[in-house]
Amino acid sequence: MSSSGATVILKPGRDKSVRNRHPWVFSGAIARVDGDAEPGGVVNVRDHRGGFLGYGSFSPRSQIRVRLLSWNEERYPDEAFWRQRLETCIARRASLWASGETTAVRLVYGESDGLPGLIFDRYGDWLVLQALTAGVDRRKQALAEAALDLTGARGVYERSDVDVRRHEGLPETVGLLVGAEPPERVTIAEHGVDWLVDLRLGHKTGFYLDQRANRQRLGAYAEGTRVLNLFAYTGGFGVVAACEGAREVVHVDSSADALAMAAENVALNDLNGEAHRFVVGDAFRVLREMRDAEEAFDLVIVDPPKFAHSQRDVPAATRGYKDINMLAMALTRPGGTVVTFSCSGRVSEDLFQKVLFGASVDVGREVRILERLHQAPDHPVLLTFPEGAYLKGVAARVDA
């Protein structure tokens, strides 16, 4: 990333978060910009008296106008800076990768790893990059080449097909950045379970790596159960439940293509295909039909997509979470377990618990939280950036 030679001056009293090392500077905190600040260029950030606060990348189209990279005046974010940060991120995940228990891992998690706007995921011999900001977008080729060199992977594929780029004035972009083109399907391993992953068209960068630890925990609840796997995608929790001894799994998803791959993942792991049923349809509608048919399950997994994309979405999102969890609890046999999640960062863990409380009261079931669940360790939460915590869930016992 080249310097724009510009300086961003903050308004009086608006520098506290920057001094506390929060990486975002919003447009409303800026008094003025001196010099020509290029999209994605490095700018100096200073307080209203001219005191140095940090270096950051500039995003003229975003409400998050600057994303800070360095708070050290002697540590300018040049090419060596980015490579060193990449190397540090990869080293942090070395134990997870070296264990051989998983061949897919998040290598870089944006702000939480000191590289705002950058996502790097590794799937076996291939890396997938997401460039979420103008600063990363203008450096993505160099970053891809550095990551390829540091990891020894065969190729880097870009999956910058995310809505957040619109806020940066960037188009969605997909394609090979460097090295070899990945195959249509990549096979990965995760704690003894094998998965087919579509790096080109799959959700996120191909797979829900953030749920790795929670999939592993499912063994505590799965043996001998009849399982309802909602928002199943390519099998996820349902396949793991079967590997851990579940006797029957019903997978529900709105995508027939995703469920077709779920069936492939069942076969890939030598599971009994007759014990798996795949239902294409809207989860809310399917659950109501199951409730009316008086179906019952020992284990219900609720892992919906993000319901709240902004603060104004939160009221509707909480209604959605309440509705889906009421239905899930109603379908759970007394003594059974609901494992339920929200990946909406705008919905706090406390608010999510209140939603579950409301659902339990309205459905007339006694529900006890057994454990709280969060994103996998390769999606760390930097204490100065609590926004990095988005995935929250509970495993709960449901009684009559």
C-alpha positions in Angstrom: 0.0 0.0 0.0 1.5 3.3 -1.0 1.3 6.5 1.0 -1.2 9.1 -0.1 0.8 11.8 1.8 -2.4 12.9 3.5 -3.2 13.6 7.2 -6.5 13.0 8.9 -7.1 15.4 11.7 -9.7 14.3 14.3 -12.1 16.5 16.1 -11.5 17.5 19.8 -12.5 14.7 22.1 -12.7 12.0 19.3 -9.3 10.4 19.8 -10.0 8.2 22.8 -10.9 5.0 20.9 -7.8 5.4 18.7 -5.6 5.8 21.8 -7.2 2.7 23.1 -6.2 0.9 19.9 -9.6 0.5 18.4 -8.8 0.2 14.6 -11.8 2.2 13.2 -12.1 5.9 12.7 -15.6 6.9 11.6 -16.3 9.8 9.3 -18.0 11.8 12.0 -14.9 11.9 14.1 -12.9 13.6 11.4 -12.4 17.4 11.4 -10.6 17.6 8.1 -8.3 15.8 5.7 -5.1 17.6 4.7 -3.6 16.5 1.4 -4.8 14.1 -1.3 -6.1 11.0 0.4 -6.3 8.2 -2.2 -8.7 5.3 -1.8 -6.8 2.6 0.1 -3.8 4.9 0.6 -2.0 5.2 3.9 -2.8 8.3 5.9 -1.4 9.8 9.1 -4.0 10.1 11.8 -3.5 13.0 14.3 -5.4 14.5 17.1 -6.8 18.1 16.9 -3.5 19.4 18.3 -1.4 17.6 15.6 -0.2 14.8 17.9 0.5 11.5 16.1 -2.1 8.7 16.7 -1.4 6.1 14.0 -1.2 5.1 10.3 -4.2 3.7 8.6 -5.8 2.9 5.2 -8.3 5.5 3.9 -11.7 4.6 2.6 -13.4 7.7 1.2 -16.7 5.9 0.4 -17.2 4.2 3.8 -18.5 5.4 7.1 -15.5 3.7 8.5 -13.2 6.3 6.9 -9.8 5.0 8.3 -8.8 1.5 9.4 -5.7 1.8 11.6 -2.7 -0.5 10.9 0.0 0.9 13.2 0.1 3.0 16.3 3.9 3.3 16.1 5.2 6.4 14.3 8.4 4.5 13.4 6.5 1.5 12.0 5.1 2.7 8.6 2.8 0.1 6.9 5.0 -0.7 3.9 5.3 -4.0 2.0 7.6 -5.5 4.6 5.1 -4.5 7.3 2.3 -6.5 5.6 4.4 -9.5 4.9 5.6 -9.6 8.6 2.0 -9.4 9.8 1.0 -12.2 7.4 3.9 -14.3 8.7 2.9 -13.7 12.3 -0.8 -14.7 11.6 0.3 -17.9 9.9 2.6 -18.7 12.8 -0.3 -18.2 15.3 -2.2 -21.0 13.6 0.8 -23.3 13.3 -0.2 -25.7 16.1 -3.7 -26.1 14.7 -2.3 -26.9 11.2 0.6 -29.1 12.4 -1.6 -31.3 14.5 -3.0 -32.9 11.3 -6.5 -32.9 12.8 -7.7 -30.3 10.3 -6.5 -29.3 6.8 -8.6 -26.2 6.7 -8.0 -23.1 8.9 -8.5 -19.3 8.9 -5.0 -17.8 8.6 -6.0 -14.1 8.8 -9.1 -12.7 10.5 -9.0 -9.0 9.6 -8.9 -6.4 12.4 -8.5 -9.1 15.0 -5.1 -10.0 13.4 -4.0 -6.5 12.8 -4.8 -6.6 9.1 -8.2 -4.8 8.7 -10.3 -5.9 5.8 -8.2 -9.0 5.0 -9.5 -12.6 5.2 -7.2 -15.6 4.3 -8.5 -19.1 4.6 -6.5 -22.2 3.8 -8.2 -25.4 2.4 -5.5 -28.0 1.9 -3.2 -26.8 -0.9 -5.3 -23.7 -1.7 -5.8 -20.3 -0.1 -8.9 -18.2 -0.4 -8.6 -14.4 0.0 -11.3 -11.9 0.7 -10.5 -8.2 0.3 -13.2 -6.3 2.2 -11.7 -2.8 2.1 -10.1 -0.4 -0.4 -6.8 -0.7 1.4 -6.7 -4.4 1.0 -8.1 -4.4 -2.5 -5.2 -2.3 -3.9 -2.7 -4.7 -2.3 -4.4 -8.0 -2.8 -2.1 -9.2 -5.6 1.0 -8.6 -3.5 -0.6 -10.1 -0.4 -1.6 -13.2 -2.4 1.9 -13.7 -3.7 3.4 -13.2 -0.2 0.9 -15.7 1.3 1.7 -18.3 -1.4 5.4 -17.9 -0.6 4.9 -18.2 3.2 2.6 -21.2 3.1 3.8 -23.2 0.2 0.2 -23.5 -1.1 -0.5 -24.2 -4.7 -2.8 -21.2 -5.5 -4.7 -18.2 -4.1 -8.3 -17.8 -5.2 -10.2 -14.6 -4.5 -13.8 -14.6 -3.1 -14.4 -10.9 -2.7 -18.1 -11.5 -3.6 -19.5 -9.9 -0.4 -22.0 -7.1 0.1 -19.6 -5.1 2.4 -17.5 -4.1 -0.6 -20.4 -1.9 -1.8 -19.7 0.4 1.2 -16.2 0.8 0.0 -17.3 1.6 -3.6 -15.8 -1.7 -4.8 -17.4 -4.2 -7.1 -17.7 -7.9 -6.2 -14.7 -9.9 -7.6 -14.0 -13.6 -7.9 -11.1 -15.4 -9.6 -7.6 -16.7 -9.5 -5.0 -14.3 -8.1 -1.8 -16.4 -8.3 -0.7 -20.0 -8.7 -2.8 -22.9 -9.8 -6.5 -22.9 -10.2 -8.3 -24.9 -7.5 -10.4 -27.9 -8.6 -14.2 -27.7 -8.6 -14.2 -29.6 -5.3 -11.5 -29.6 -2.6 -11.5 -32.3 0.0 -10.5 -31.3 3.6 -10.3 -33.1 6.9 -11.5 -31.9 10.2 -11.2 -33.9 13.4 -11.7 -37.2 11.6 -14.4 -36.1 9.3 -13.9 -35.5 5.6 -15.6 -32.7 3.7 -16.1 -31.7 0.1 -15.7 -27.9 -0.3 -16.6 -25.7 -3.3 -14.1 -22.8 -3.1 -15.6 -21.0 -6.1 -19.4 -20.9 -5.2 -19.7 -22.1 -1.6 -20.9 -19.9 1.2 -18.3 -17.5 2.7 -15.0 -18.9 1.4 -16.4 -22.3 0.9 -17.1 -23.7 4.3 -18.0 -22.5 7.8 -14.6 -22.7 9.5 -15.8 -20.7 12.4 -18.0 -23.6 13.6 -15.1 -26.1 13.7 -14.9 -26.3 17.5 -18.7 -26.5 17.9 -19.0 -29.3 15.4 -16.4 -31.2 17.5 -18.4 -30.6 20.6 -21.5 -32.1 19.1 -20.3 -35.6 20.0 -21.4 -34.9 23.6 -25.0 -34.8 22.5 -25.3 -37.0 19.4 -25.0 -40.6 20.3 -28.2 -42.6 19.7 -30.3 -39.6 18.8 -32.7 -38.6 16.1 -31.3 -35.3 14.8 -32.9 -32.3 13.0 -30.2 -30.3 11.3 -31.6 -26.9 10.3 -29.9 -24.6 7.7 -27.8 -27.7 7.0 -25.8 -26.3 4.0 -23.5 -29.2 3.0 -24.2 -31.4 6.0 -22.1 -29.7 8.7 -23.5 -30.6 12.1 -25.7 -33.4 10.8 -22.8 -35.3 9.3 -20.7 -34.9 12.5 -23.7 -36.1 14.5 -23.9 -39.2 12.4 -20.2 -39.8 12.8 -20.7 -39.6 16.5 -23.4 -42.2 16.6 -26.7 -40.5 15.8 -29.2 -43.1 14.5 -31.1 -40.7 12.1 -30.5 -37.2 10.7 -33.0 -35.0 8.9 -31.2 -32.2 7.0 -33.2 -29.1 6.1 -31.9 -26.3 3.7 -33.4 -24.0 1.1 -30.7 -25.0 -1.4 -31.1 -28.3 -3.3 -27.5 -28.0 -4.5 -26.2 -27.6 -0.9 -28.1 -30.7 0.2 -26.8 -32.7 -2.8 -23.3 -32.0 -1.5 -24.4 -32.9 2.0 -25.4 -36.3 0.6 -22.0 -36.6 -1.0 -20.4 -35.8 2.4 -22.5 -38.5 4.0 -21.1 -41.0 1.4 -17.6 -39.6 1.7 -17.6 -40.6 5.4 -19.0 -44.1 4.7 -22.1 -43.3 6.7 -25.4 -45.1 6.2 -27.2 -43.0 3.6 -30.6 -44.5 4.5 -30.3 -42.9 7.9 -30.3 -39.4 6.3 -33.2 -37.5 4.9 -32.8 -34.3 2.9 -35.6 -31.8 2.9 -35.4 -28.8 0.5 -37.4 -25.9 1.8 -37.7 -22.8 4.0 -36.8 -23.8 7.6 -39.7 -21.9 9.2 -42.3 -23.5 6.9 -40.7 -27.0 7.3 -40.7 -26.7 11.1 -44.3 -25.7 11.2 -45.2 -28.7 9.0 -43.2 -31.0 11.3 -44.9 -29.5 14.4 -48.3 -30.1 12.9 -47.3 -33.7 12.1 -46.2 -34.1 15.7 -42.7 -35.1 14.8 -40.1 -35.1 17.6 -36.3 -35.1 17.8 -33.7 -35.8 20.5 -31.3 -33.2 19.1 -32.2 -30.1 17.1 -29.5 -27.9 15.6 -30.3 -24.3 14.6 -27.5 -22.6 12.6 -29.2 -19.8 10.5 -27.5 -17.2 8.3 -27.1 -13.7 9.6 -30.5 -12.1 10.3 -29.2 -8.6 11.2 -26.9 -6.9 8.7 -27.3 -3.5 10.4 -28.6 -2.0 13.6 -32.0 -1.3 12.1 -32.4 -5.0 11.3 -32.1 -6.0 14.9 -35.8 -5.9 15.9 -36.8 -8.1 12.9 -33.8 -10.4 13.6 -34.8 -11.0 17.2 -38.3 -11.9 16.1 -36.9 -14.3 13.6 -34.6 -15.9 16.2 -37.4 -16.2 18.6 -39.7 -17.8 16.0 -37.2 -20.4 14.8 -36.2 -21.3 18.4 -39.8 -21.6 19.6 -40.4 -24.1 16.8 -37.1 -25.9 17.5 -38.0 -26.2 21.2 -41.5 -27.4 20.4 -40.0 -30.2 18.3 -37.5 -31.4 20.9 -38.4 -34.4 23.0 -38.4 -33.8 26.8 -34.8 -34.3 27.9 -33.5 -33.6 24.4 -31.0 -30.9 23.4 -31.2 -27.8 21.2 -27.9 -26.4 19.9 -28.7 -23.0 18.5 -26.6 -20.1 17.1 -26.7 -16.5 16.0 -23.9 -15.2 13.7 -25.3 -11.7 13.7 -22.7 -9.4 15.3 -25.4 -6.8 16.0 -27.2 -9.3 18.3 -25.2 -9.5 21.5 -24.8 -12.7 23.5 -27.0 -11.2 26.3 -29.7 -10.2 23.8 -29.6 -13.7 22.2 -30.1 -15.3 25.6 -33.1 -13.0 26.3 -34.6 -14.1 22.9 -34.2 -17.8 23.9 -35.8 -17.0 27.3 -38.8 -15.5 25.5 -39.0 -18.5 23.2 -39.0 -20.9 26.0 -41.7 -19.1 27.9 -43.9 -18.8 24.9 -43.6 -22.4 24.0 -44.0 -23.5 27.6 -40.8 -25.5 27.9 -38.2 -25.5 30.7 -34.8 -24.9 29.1 -31.4 -25.0 30.8 -28.2 -23.8 29.2 -25.6 -26.6 29.3 -22.7 -24.7 27.7 -22.0 -21.5 25.6 -20.5 -21.8 22.2 -18.4 -19.4 20.2 -16.3 -19.1 17.1 -13.3 -21.3 16.6 -9.9 -20.2 18.0 -8.6 -19.3 14.5 -11.2 -16.5 14.6 -9.8 -14.8 17.7 -11.3 -11.7 19.3 -8.9 -8.8 19.9 -9.8 -7.1 23.2 -9.5 -3.7 21.7 -11.9 -4.8 18.9 -14.9 -6.5 20.5 -16.7 -6.3 17.2 -14.7 -9.4 16.2 -16.9 -11.5 18.3 -20.0 -12.3 16.2 -20.8 -16.0 16.6 -22.6 -17.0 19.8 -24.6 -20.1 20.6 -25.8 -22.4 23.4 -26.4 -26.1 23.9 -29.5 -26.3 26.0 -31.5 -29.1 27.6 -35.2 -28.9 26.8 -37.6 -30.4 29.4 -41.4 -30.5 29.5 
